[in-house]
Amino acid sequence: MAKYWVGGTGNTNDPTNHWATSSGGAPGAGNAPTGADDIFFDVNSGTGTITINAALTGRSLQTSGSTVTTCVHSAAITVTLGDATAGASNKALDLSGFSTYTLGNAATSAYSFVSSSSTQQTVTTNAKVLGNVTFVSPSGGTWLLADDLTLTGGTLTVTRAVFNTNSKAVTAVTFLSSTASTRTLTFGASQMTFTTSWSAGTITGLTVTANTATTTITGVASIFASGLVDWNGLSVVMNGSGIATITASGAFTLANFTRTATAVKTDSLQITTGPFTVTSNLTLTGQSVTNRLLVRTNLDNGVPRTITAGSVTITNVDFMDITGAGAAAPWTGTSLGNALGNSGITFDTPVTQTWSGTSGGNWSTNAWTTRVPLPQDNVVIASAFISAQTILTDMPRLGATIDWTGTTWSGTAVRMSGATSTTSAWYGSLIFVSGMGTNSLSGNAWQAKGRGTYNIDIKGVSVTTGLTVIAPGGTYNLQSSYSQTNSAGVLAGTYNTNNFNISVSSVWAVAAGATCNFGTSTITFASTTLANVFTVTGTVNAASATFVLNSSTINRIIVGGNQTYGTLTYTAAGSTGSLTITGNNTFGTINFSDATNARLLQFTSGTTNTIGTRNIVGTTGKLMTVSAVTPGLPATLLSAAAWLMGSHSVNVSGNTGLTFAAGAEMDYLSVQDINGSPLPTSSFLAFF
């Protein structure tokens, strides 16, 4: 059946005045369109503006010849088109009769095409900009674009459909076709542009017909997500700034792939899975020798991703953990940097680069020996500087070993400072000279990323941001004590603190697969405002180390990671916050006391912690509390000797294996939900 708009200006949810069953016919309250109706705006519709102000459903919507010139599609309103038969004249949508089409919202003013007819139906927008558009059918409708489709603020979604772009241009924020439904995509020679992402990460039941189309993803932090599929001729271009990401559920194939960086130093191509194949040309381009493109995996674990290419065009690119394969291997290009873990790529020969000036300046603009250092180039800074000079490390990858030995200056010391919001990495050792500026290593995050055995010797300089070891398969040995703010620790590889002391004002993390050997070092958690101070999911060797928490009024957390520790001390006066320890750990000594404040020491319910010496003591009216985290679910504390609570201790509830007696090393306590169990002496000695 057909429904016709009459009466000119009005709202689509007003059938009494505006919907008729014939062209120019009488409107009536029972004439609102249904899913079985073709909706027409024609020469008898009147003039003015119609507003789609409520959900509108029909078999098709056609406006050719309409005398209504303007349509307002309200926000959060969906027009649903299609049923079991094709629309009149095999048209699903034809907006050619509206001169003006206005969206209430660039995304939520939406169309949903739901036909289950196998008859191909056309979609004509006549240069109208639409919001979200979805092609979805209970059994596989078939649609063909009759002209270009533009969704400048919306998403194009295709699920359980046969969708043919008909070589027309497509513009949207996102393309989405991640589904297990049966569907066919025919792109022809379309030029498709998406701002944010191409997301077809779940590929089941997908058929892609042979095509010569190109999809370009232009936005910041853009994403191309694919499943295990041959895109059958599709080319992909990613030319936005930031981290462009390729993610896939398996191997996939493109005809061409291009990643072009912008005029910034931090653009990258991040590959989360693989491999993928480019049958024709792989083009990777950094904007300049300093605004370089980094091609890398998404993880710092040393596991490479493979890219197979028929041919390559590569300029001003650094690689990390990438295997170049295919007919083009070994890949060659212009100005190629080796950020380690690569194979099948021919890199520029390493050349030691020496700082040429006697004053400070930007890393990227100094007149180095032959070039701004590539990741494989050792760096020597041995100038006779004038007073108060700063070398600003405005490059994200500084070089291999950076050696300041031989540097001299007059007056105020020189320093190496990072550019704001830039993370700078080096791929060898870092060696300072005594007396450098106390605020060296400031301004950004610092990463030690070598894959061999290297040293960090910063001569006690304060790191006013973060210094992290990310060295899969590599080892870093600390050569001097230091203090730092922001993130710390080791995320990959091995870090030997070498018995030197470290003060950190942020969380110290030891990630899964990483190792930190603390020796006899003292690690001080200096922050007064940070909750999670120490997180271990990897391996630590810390049986002789000391961990000290500074004063705080907030609740603190140590994620112990089922490891063995030497001494844990939280005796800072004025600390009113609690300390929670998670995991099944061993401690040689726990010092937990405060003469002026009551405090809480918690262990995760269900865990077992072994403690050698317990100095957990409160005072009159200021009891320390030792408890499990979850009331009624105890935690177990093991010891070589029986657990003796002092005569001033309080047995609240849920405790077993604890004896309350005078003269114990734990006194002025409130104890709840703790199982205290002594170990045989031989078992205890095995821990220490």
NORVEN-V102485 format. One record per backbone hydrogen bond with DSSP energy under -0.5 kcal/mol. CO is the residue of the C=O (numbers start at 1). NH is the residue of the N-H. E is the energy in kcal/mol with one decimal. If there is no record, write none. Layout:
co={CO CO}
nh={NH NH}
e={E E}
//
This chain:
co={1 3 4 10 11 14 14 15 15 18 19 20 22 28 34 37 37 37 38 39 40 42 42 45 47 48 48 49 50 50 51 51 52 56 58 60 61 62 63 67 69 69 70 71 71 72 72 73 74 77 78 78 79 79 80 81 81 83 83 85 87 88 90 92 93 94 95 100 102 105 106 107 108 109 110 111 112 112 113 114 117 119 121 122 122 123 123 124 125 128 128 130 132 133 134 134 135 141 142 143 144 148 149 150 151 151 154 154 155 155 156 157 159 160 160 160 161 161 162 163 163 164 165 169 170 171 172 173 173 174 175 176 177 179 183 184 184 185 185 186 186 187 188 188 190 190 191 192 193 194 195 196 197 197 198 198 199 200 201 202 202 205 207 207 213 214 214 215 216 216 217 217 219 222 223 223 224 225 226 227 229 229 231 232 234 234 235 236 237 237 238 241 242 242 243 244 245 245 246 246 247 252 253 254 255 256 257 258 259 259 262 262 267 268 269 269 270 270 271 275 276 277 277 278 280 280 281 281 282 282 283 284 285 290 291 291 293 293 294 294 295 296 299 302 305 306 306 307 307 308 309 311 313 314 315 316 317 318 319 320 321 322 322 323 323 325 326 331 333 334 335 335 336 337 337 340 343 344 345 353 358 361 362 362 366 374 377 378 379 380 380 383 383 385 389 390 390 391 391 392 392 393 396 399 400 401 401 402 402 403 404 408 412 414 415 415 416 416 417 419 422 422 424 425 425 426 429 430 430 431 433 437 438 441 441 442 443 445 446 447 447 448 452 452 454 455 456 457 458 462 463 465 466 467 468 468 469 469 471 474 475 476 476 477 481 482 483 484 487 488 489 490 492 493 494 495 495 496 497 501 502 503 504 504 507 507 508 509 510 510 511 514 515 516 516 517 517 518 521 521 522 522 523 523 524 524 525 528 531 531 533 534 535 535 539 540 541 541 542 542 545 546 547 548 548 549 552 552 556 557 557 558 558 559 563 564 565 566 566 567 568 569 570 572 574 578 579 580 580 581 582 583 585 586 587 588 589 590 590 591 592 599 600 600 601 602 603 604 607 609 609 610 613 613 614 615 615 616 617 619 622 623 624 625 626 627 629 630 632 634 635 636 637 638 639 642 643 643 644 645 646 650 650 653 656 657 659 659 661 665 665 666 667 668 669 670 671 671 672 673 674 674 675 675 677 680 681 682 683 684 684}
nh={38 40 20 51 14 17 18 19 28 6 28 4 25 31 37 39 59 60 3 62 5 45 67 8 9 69 70 10 52 72 12 53 74 80 82 39 94 41 66 69 99 100 50 73 102 52 74 104 77 110 56 80 81 112 58 114 115 116 117 83 90 91 122 61 124 63 98 71 73 109 153 132 110 131 79 134 81 114 136 138 142 142 144 92 93 146 147 95 128 130 150 153 111 157 113 136 159 162 121 164 123 150 171 130 154 173 173 174 133 157 176 135 137 137 140 141 163 184 143 165 186 145 168 149 193 151 195 196 197 156 199 158 179 204 207 163 186 187 209 165 166 190 212 213 192 214 170 216 172 218 219 223 175 199 200 225 177 227 203 179 204 183 185 209 235 192 216 237 194 218 239 240 222 245 198 225 247 200 249 229 231 253 234 211 255 256 215 258 217 239 260 221 244 268 245 270 224 247 272 273 226 277 231 279 280 236 283 238 261 285 264 287 294 244 271 296 246 272 298 252 308 254 279 310 310 311 257 283 284 313 259 315 261 292 287 288 295 318 269 296 320 271 301 304 323 275 276 309 325 278 328 282 284 334 286 293 337 295 339 297 305 324 343 307 325 309 329 346 335 316 317 337 348 319 339 321 324 331 347 380 386 392 365 366 368 377 400 353 403 355 382 385 408 410 415 361 392 393 417 363 394 419 425 427 428 379 403 404 431 381 407 385 388 437 391 417 441 442 393 422 424 445 447 398 399 449 402 432 457 404 436 440 462 464 465 418 421 424 468 426 449 470 454 475 477 430 479 432 461 464 485 485 446 489 448 470 491 492 474 494 454 478 496 456 460 503 463 505 467 509 469 511 471 515 476 497 517 478 500 482 524 484 526 527 488 509 535 490 537 538 514 539 495 518 541 497 498 521 523 546 502 524 525 548 504 526 550 553 533 557 508 559 510 537 516 542 518 519 545 566 567 523 569 525 550 572 576 577 580 533 534 560 582 536 586 542 588 588 589 547 591 549 593 575 576 556 602 558 582 604 560 585 610 565 612 613 568 592 615 570 617 625 579 602 627 581 629 607 636 611 638 587 590 615 616 592 617 667 594 622 619 599 670 601 672 603 631 633 634 606 675 609 677 611 679 644 645 659 666 661 649 652 671 673 676 643 645 661 664 616 667 646 618 624 650 626 652 653 628 635 656 676 637 677 639 684 685 686 687 687 688}
e={-2.5 -2.8 -2.5 -2.4 -1.4 -0.7 -1.3 -1.3 -0.8 -2.1 -1.6 -2.9 -2.4 -1.9 -2.0 -0.5 -4.0 -0.9 -2.8 -2.9 -2.3 -1.8 -1.6 -2.7 -1.2 -0.8 -1.6 -1.8 -0.5 -2.6 -2.4 -1.4 -1.8 -2.8 -2.4 -2.7 -2.2 -2.1 -2.3 -0.6 -1.5 -2.6 -2.4 -0.6 -3.0 -2.9 -0.8 -3.6 -1.0 -1.9 -1.4 -0.6 -0.5 -2.8 -2.4 -3.0 -0.6 -2.1 -0.8 -0.7 -2.2 -1.4 -2.0 -1.5 -2.8 -1.9 -1.1 -2.4 -3.3 -1.4 -0.5 -2.6 -1.5 -0.9 -2.6 -2.2 -2.7 -0.6 -2.8 -0.6 -0.9 -0.5 -2.7 -2.7 -1.6 -2.7 -0.8 -2.2 -1.2 -0.5 -0.6 -0.6 -2.5 -2.8 -3.5 -0.7 -3.2 -2.9 -2.1 -2.1 -2.1 -0.5 -2.5 -2.5 -0.7 -0.5 -2.9 -0.9 -2.5 -0.7 -2.9 -3.1 -0.7 -0.6 -0.6 -0.7 -0.6 -2.5 -3.1 -0.5 -2.6 -2.4 -2.1 -2.4 -3.1 -3.8 -1.5 -3.3 -1.2 -2.9 -3.5 -2.3 -0.9 -1.1 -2.0 -2.9 -0.5 -0.5 -2.1 -2.7 -0.5 -2.3 -2.6 -0.5 -0.7 -2.3 -1.4 -3.3 -2.2 -2.3 -1.8 -1.7 -2.1 -0.5 -0.7 -3.7 -2.9 -0.8 -0.7 -1.4 -0.7 -2.6 -2.8 -0.5 -2.3 -3.2 -0.5 -2.5 -3.1 -0.6 -1.5 -0.7 -0.8 -2.8 -2.4 -0.5 -2.2 -2.6 -1.6 -1.4 -0.7 -2.0 -1.0 -2.4 -2.9 -0.6 -2.7 -2.4 -3.1 -0.5 -1.8 -1.9 -0.8 -2.2 -0.5 -3.2 -2.9 -0.5 -2.9 -0.6 -2.6 -2.6 -2.5 -2.6 -2.7 -2.2 -3.0 -2.9 -0.5 -2.5 -1.8 -0.5 -1.6 -2.5 -0.5 -2.6 -3.0 -0.6 -1.1 -0.8 -2.3 -2.8 -0.6 -1.7 -0.5 -1.8 -1.9 -0.6 -0.5 -2.6 -2.6 -2.2 -3.0 -1.6 -1.1 -1.5 -0.5 -3.0 -3.0 -0.6 -2.3 -2.7 -0.7 -0.7 -3.0 -0.6 -1.6 -0.5 -2.6 -3.5 -1.9 -2.6 -2.4 -2.3 -3.1 -2.1 -2.5 -3.1 -2.7 -0.7 -1.9 -0.6 -1.9 -2.5 -0.5 -2.3 -1.6 -3.1 -0.5 -2.6 -1.3 -0.5 -1.6 -2.5 -0.8 -2.1 -2.9 -2.7 -0.7 -2.5 -1.8 -2.6 -1.0 -1.3 -1.6 -2.2 -3.1 -3.0 -2.6 -2.5 -0.5 -1.1 -2.2 -0.9 -1.6 -1.8 -0.7 -0.7 -2.4 -2.8 -1.8 -1.3 -2.3 -2.1 -1.1 -3.5 -0.6 -0.5 -2.7 -2.7 -2.3 -2.9 -2.0 -3.2 -2.5 -0.6 -3.7 -0.5 -3.0 -1.6 -0.6 -0.5 -2.2 -2.9 -0.6 -3.1 -2.8 -0.5 -3.1 -2.9 -1.2 -1.9 -1.0 -0.8 -0.7 -4.4 -0.7 -2.5 -2.5 -2.0 -0.7 -2.7 -0.5 -3.0 -2.5 -2.1 -2.7 -3.3 -2.2 -0.9 -1.6 -1.2 -3.0 -0.7 -2.4 -0.6 -2.9 -1.2 -2.9 -2.1 -2.7 -0.5 -3.0 -2.3 -0.5 -1.7 -3.4 -2.1 -0.8 -2.0 -2.4 -2.0 -2.7 -2.6 -2.5 -0.7 -2.5 -3.0 -2.1 -1.5 -2.5 -2.8 -2.1 -0.7 -1.6 -0.6 -2.8 -1.9 -3.0 -1.7 -2.2 -2.6 -2.2 -0.7 -2.1 -2.3 -0.6 -2.5 -0.5 -2.4 -1.8 -0.6 -0.5 -2.6 -3.0 -1.0 -2.4 -0.7 -0.9 -2.5 -2.2 -3.2 -2.4 -0.5 -2.2 -0.6 -2.1 -0.8 -1.2 -1.7 -2.4 -3.1 -3.0 -3.3 -0.5 -0.5 -0.5 -1.3 -2.4 -1.8 -1.1 -1.1 -2.5 -2.0 -2.2 -1.0 -1.6 -1.3 -2.3 -3.0 -3.2 -2.5 -0.9 -1.2 -0.8 -3.5 -3.0 -2.9 -0.5 -1.8 -1.5 -0.8 -2.6 -3.4 -2.5 -3.1 -2.6 -0.6 -2.8 -3.2 -0.9 -2.7 -2.5 -0.5 -2.1 -2.5 -1.8 -2.0 -2.9 -0.5 -2.8 -3.4 -2.4 -0.6 -0.7 -2.7 -0.7 -1.0 -0.8 -2.6 -1.4 -0.6 -2.6 -3.6 -2.1 -2.0 -0.6 -2.1 -0.6 -2.3 -3.0 -2.5 -2.5 -2.5 -5.5 -0.8 -0.6 -3.0 -0.8 -3.9 -2.2 -1.1 -2.8 -2.5 -3.9 -0.7 -3.5 -0.8 -0.7 -0.6 -0.5 -3.6 -1.9 -2.4 -3.7 -2.2 -2.1 -0.8 -0.9 -1.9 -2.0 -0.7 -2.8 -0.6 -1.4 -2.2 -2.6 -1.1 -0.5 -1.6 -1.0}
//
